[in-house]
Amino acid sequence: MEEKAKLVVTVTECKLISETVKYFQFELIDGSLPEFSPGSHVTVSMQNGELQRSYSLLSAPTNTRFYAIAVHLNETSKGGSHYMHNNVKVGDTLDISEPENYFPLVENSTKKHILIAGGIGITPFLSYLHTLQKGAFDFELHYCFRQPNTAGFISELKEQLGDKLFLYNGAQQQRINIAELMSTIPADSHCYVCGPDSLIDEVIERGKKSFDDEYIHFEKFTESIQTGHAFDVHCKRSNITLRVEEDMSILQALEADARINIECLCRNGVCGTCETTILEGEAEHHDLYLSEEEQQEQSTMMVCVSRARSARLVLDL
């Protein structure tokens, strides 16, 4: 797999914007940053590259002076959010990837755009807004959060969007009614959702009753763990056999063992970076990267989300 280009940046701003969300701004040490498309993310390397996490870009896509991200501190953090909140400070140097986009805005459409965000799922939509407002698109942003003191960007969005913004404060028992929302918007509207799996799943389920698949767009920001029976994975090139338990992924088993390094940016079966060749056995595919035909071929799998149908898999690792 071709190694992705890295950008060496300096942290020029770092501040808490809520009790659990921290804002970071990066500038390139030398030169201008690449422009990017709305919905893009970068992957930040930490601990000398041993830890990598992807974060949505908040800044304007055409801004080549700096990039901005926001990181929610997860109480059960596996290291990424904890490291960013507690170790990264102004003046530090970090390696980040060039922007990539698996959640693009459909910019060539004149249809209405409905954005639905849950918690830190607001972040990819902040880069959308630069384009939507500049292009005078017809859109609405629906933002759900548990309580205002742990959510980010509320006051800025109120000032910026006015009656295009709809807030749902869980602390005041306000909950978005997805079924009602879907019934009130034109069926050819583009509907985008990012947030907890429960919100995404509900939007997809309700949306498919009224919309064609091409009008429903989503991005998950948490690692998806598909559970199932335990199985063995034999890595043929490395001659290593690992046990994958019922509640863990192949990627997690590889990371826990630490003898095989495999890159994965999304950890949700979307980006394709962890695609691995199957030498023996049958995979149970849960990714969104391979087509149905490719999944049926059983030649490769995404080890971040897909599992084994058989008791044993042999992979080209």
N, C-alpha and C positions, 0 to 999 in steps of 0.2 A: 504494500500500500504506500502510495506516495506521501511523503511527510508534508504536512501543511505549513505554509509560510507563517512565520512569527513576527510580531511587531513588538519592539522594545519600547515601553512607555514609562513615564513618570507619573506617580499619583500627585495631582495638583490640588485636589480638593477631597475632603473626607469629612462627612458630618452625619449625625443622626437626624432623620426627618420624622421619626416617630419612635416609640419605645423599642420597637423591634426591627426597624428598617433603616439601613445606613446607605447613604449616597456616596458614590465615588466618581471622580472625574480623572480621566487619563489624557495625557498629551504625549505625542511622539517626541522622542529625544531629538531627532533630527528629521526635518521635513514635515510634510503634511500627511494626515491620515487619509485613507481611501474613503470615498463616498460609499454609502450603502443603501439598500432598499428598506422601506418600512417593514418592521417585524424582525429585522436581523438580530443576531446575537453574536457575542464573541466568547471564546473559551479562555479563561484565565488560568495560567499555570501557577501553582503554589508549591512550596516545599521542594524546590529544585526539580519541578516537573512531576513529582510523585503523585500530586493531587491536582486534578483538573476539573473545573466546573464551568458550565455555560450560563451566561447572563444576558438578558435582553438589553439592547441599546435603547436609551431613552432620548438621546440627543437628536437634533435635526439630521436627517439623512445626508443633507448637502453640506453639513458643517465638517470641515476638514481640520479644524483647529483642535477639537477635543472630542472624546467619547465620554458618555456618562452611563453608569449602571446603578441599580439599587439592589441591595442584598437583604433579604429577610432572614433574621436569626432564627433558625429552626432549633427548638429545644432538643430534638433528637438528631442533631447534626452529625453527619459522619465525618465532618472535618472542614468542608468548604465554607459554609456560612460562619462557623465558629472562627475559622482562620481569618476570614475577611474582616470580621467585626473586631477581633482582638489583637491581630498582628499587623495589619496593613495600615500605614500612616502616610501623611503627606511627605513627599520626598523619596518614598520608596520606588524602586524600579521593578517592574513586572513584565513578564512575557505574556502577550495575548495573541490569539489567532486573528487572522483577517476575518472580517464579518462574513457570516453565512446566514442563509435564510430558509427555514422550513415552514414559515408561517407568513407568507407574503400578503400584502394588501392587493386586491384586484384593482389596479389603478386605471385600467382601460375600460372600466364599467361605469355606466351612467346610472346604475341602479342604486337603491338605498343601501347603506352600510350600517348594520346593527352590531355594535361591539358589546360583549358581555364579559365582565371581568370579576373574578373572585379573589379577594386578598391581593397577594403579590402578583397575581395574574394580570394586574393593571399594567405592568411594565412594558410588554411589547406594544401596547396600544398608545403609549406616549410618543413613540416615533411615528405611529400611524397619524396622530393628530396633526403633526407638522404638515403632512401632505394633504390630509382631508380638508383642513381649514384653508390652506393656501390655494387649493384647487376648487374651493367652494362646492365640495361634495355634499350630498344629502346624507346625514348620518346621525346616530344617537349612541351615547355611551351609557351603559348600565353597569354600575360599580357596586358590588356587594362586599361587605366587610363585617367582621365580628364586632369590633368596637373602634371608634375613631382614633383613640390613642395608640393603636397598633397598626393602623392603616397609613398609607402615605399619599401625599399629593392632593388631598381633599380640597383644601382652600385654593390651591392653584387651579384645579379643575373647575371649581365653582366660578372663579373669576374669568377663566378662559372660555368656558363653554356655555354658560347661561342655561337656557331651557333645553339644550341638547344633552344635558347631564341628568341622570336619574340615579339617586343614591339609595342604598338599602342597608340600614344600620341594624345589625343583629342585636346590639345591646338594647334597642328599642323595639325588638320583636318585628322588625321589618324584613320581609323575605320576598325575593323576586318570584313572581308567578310566571314560570317559563311558558306554561300552556297558554295563559292569557296573552302574554307578549307575542307569542308566535301567531296567535289568531288575529292580532291587530295590525300586523305589518304585511306589506305586499309579498306575495309568494315568491317573487323573483328577487327579493332583497338578498344581499350577501350577509350572512350571519357568521360572526367570528366569536369564539369563546376561548378563554384561557383562565385557569384556576384549578380548584380541587377536582379530583376525578368525578365526584358525585355531580358537580355542576356541569362539567363537560358531558358526562354520560346522559344527563337529563336533556340538555340542549340537543344533542345528537338524536336521541330517541324521539323527542317531540318534533324536532325539525324535519326529520325524515318523513313525517306524516303530511307535511305541507310543502316541503322544499325538495328539489332535486339535489343529489349529493354534491354537485358542483357549486352549490350556493352555501354549503356548510363548511366552515373552516375552524380548526381547533389546534391548540398546542398545549401539551402537558409540561409543567415545570417541575414536577416531582418524579422520582424514579418509580417506574411501574414494576412491581414484583408479581409475576403470575405464579400462583401456587399450584401444586400438583404432586404426584407421587415422587418419591426420591429415586434417583438413578445415578449411574456411574458415567463419567466422561473420561475417555482415554485420549490424551493429547499425543498423537503418534510421533511427531517430530521430536518432541521433548521427552517422550517415553515416561509420561506422568499420568497417573490415574487419580481422579478426584471424585469425591462423593458430593452430589448436589442434593441437599435436603429439600423437604417439601416446601419450605417457606423461604427459599433463597434462589437466586438466579445463577446461571453458569458463570456470568461475569463476576458475581460476588464470590463464588467459589475460587475463581482464578485469582482475584485480588487478595483474598484471605490467604491463599497459598503463597503468593508473591514470587513464584519462580517464573511465571510467564507474564509478560507485560503486553496488554492488548488495549488499544485506544478505543474509547467510546465517548462521544461528545454529548449525545442526547439522553442516553440510558432509558429510552422509551421506544426503541425500535423504529425510529423515524429517519435518522441521519445516514445510516448505512456504514458507518465507520467500523463497526465491530463485525461486519459480515465475515463468516468463517465457513470454509468448505467442509461438508459432511463426507466422511469416508465410509462409515458404516453406521447402520441404525436409521431410525426415522424420527424426524423432528416434529414437534407440535408448535406450529408457527403462531406467534402473537404480534408480529411486527406489522408496520404500516408502510414498509419500504419495498418489499418484494410484491410483485403481482401475484394473483391467484395461480397463474400458470407456473411462475417461478417457484412458488411454494410447493406446488404439486410435484415439481421435478425433484425435490429433495436433494438438491446439489449444494445449497448453502443455507445458512441460518444466521439470525441476529442473536448473539449469545447474551445480550442484555435483557431480553424478554422471552425469547422462545425456549421451549423445554424439550424433553424427549418423550415420545410415545413408547419407545422401546425401553428395556431395562438398562441398556448401555448404548452410548454414542461414541463413535471414534471420530475425532476432529483433526483437521490439518493444522495443528498448533505445536 
